[in-house]
Amino acid sequence: MFVPFFGVSAGCITSPSFIARESGAAVICVSHLRMPDGSYRVVFSPIQESFGEHPEQDAKVWNGFIEATVREQPNQYLWLHKRFKSRPEGAAAIY
């Protein structure tokens, strides 16, 4: 499934939605950032209500959480990862 990631359609898996729906598990987003003093800060989102009911919306929520974390500390994102390797049908290649 393709949903926006920093405004560009990015391929996203739907497994988290499927697992949440089938298991009834509560879903939270988690990020960790290394701080200048060498410590880490771990951030937990609130429980994502209705996660698993709408896979496209779930992927948008998940990507939005990642985007917010990257905006805070862009130097800690794995920029070598080819996030836009898969493209929607008819979309131009990025790499």
C-alpha positions as CSV (number, residue, x, y, z in Angstrom):
1,M,0.0,0.0,0.0
2,F,1.3,3.5,-0.8
3,V,0.8,6.4,1.6
4,P,2.6,9.7,2.0
5,F,6.0,9.9,3.7
6,F,7.3,13.4,3.8
7,G,4.8,14.1,1.0
8,V,6.0,11.4,-1.3
9,S,4.1,8.1,-1.9
10,A,5.9,5.4,-0.1
11,G,5.3,1.6,0.0
12,C,4.1,0.5,3.5
13,I,3.3,-2.9,4.9
14,T,-0.1,-3.6,6.3
15,S,1.0,-6.3,8.7
16,P,0.7,-4.1,11.8
17,S,-2.9,-3.4,10.9
18,F,-3.6,-7.1,10.4
19,I,-1.9,-8.1,13.6
20,A,-3.8,-5.5,15.6
21,R,-7.1,-6.4,14.1
22,E,-6.7,-10.2,14.5
23,S,-5.1,-10.1,18.0
24,G,-7.1,-7.1,19.5
25,A,-3.7,-5.8,20.8
26,A,-3.4,-2.1,21.7
27,V,-0.9,-0.4,19.4
28,I,1.5,2.4,20.3
29,C,4.3,4.0,18.3
30,V,7.7,4.1,19.9
31,S,10.8,6.1,19.0
32,H,14.2,6.4,20.6
33,L,16.7,9.2,20.1
34,R,20.2,9.5,21.2
35,M,20.8,12.7,23.1
36,P,23.9,14.9,23.0
37,D,25.1,13.6,26.4
38,G,25.0,10.0,25.2
39,S,21.7,9.1,26.9
40,Y,18.6,8.0,25.1
41,R,15.1,9.4,25.1
42,V,12.3,6.9,24.4
43,V,8.9,8.4,23.3
44,F,5.7,6.4,23.4
45,S,2.6,7.6,21.6
46,P,-0.8,7.3,23.1
47,I,-2.7,4.1,22.3
48,Q,-3.8,4.3,18.7
49,E,-7.5,4.0,18.9
50,S,-9.2,2.0,16.1
51,F,-5.8,0.8,14.8
52,G,-6.4,-2.2,12.6
53,E,-9.8,-1.1,11.3
54,H,-8.4,1.0,8.4
55,P,-5.0,-0.1,7.1
56,E,-4.4,3.0,5.0
57,Q,-5.2,5.3,7.9
58,D,-3.0,3.1,10.1
59,A,0.0,3.5,7.7
60,K,-0.5,7.3,7.6
61,V,-0.5,7.4,11.4
62,W,2.6,5.3,11.6
63,N,4.4,7.3,8.9
64,G,3.4,10.6,10.7
65,F,5.0,9.4,13.9
66,I,8.2,8.5,12.1
67,E,8.2,11.9,10.3
68,A,7.8,13.7,13.6
69,T,10.8,11.8,15.0
70,V,12.9,12.4,11.9
71,R,12.1,16.1,12.0
72,E,13.4,16.3,15.6
73,Q,16.7,14.5,14.9
74,P,17.2,14.1,11.1
75,N,20.8,13.1,11.6
76,Q,19.6,9.9,13.3
77,Y,17.4,8.6,10.5
78,L,18.8,5.8,8.3
79,W,18.9,7.9,5.1
80,L,20.7,5.1,3.2
81,H,17.5,3.0,3.4
82,K,15.7,3.2,0.1
83,R,12.3,4.2,1.4
84,F,11.0,5.0,-2.0
85,K,12.3,2.0,-3.9
86,S,8.8,0.7,-4.5
87,R,6.7,3.1,-6.5
88,P,3.0,3.3,-7.3
89,E,2.1,2.1,-10.8
90,G,3.0,4.8,-13.3
91,A,5.1,6.9,-10.8
92,A,8.6,7.9,-11.9
93,A,11.6,6.2,-10.2
94,I,13.3,8.3,-7.5
95,Y,16.6,6.4,-7.4
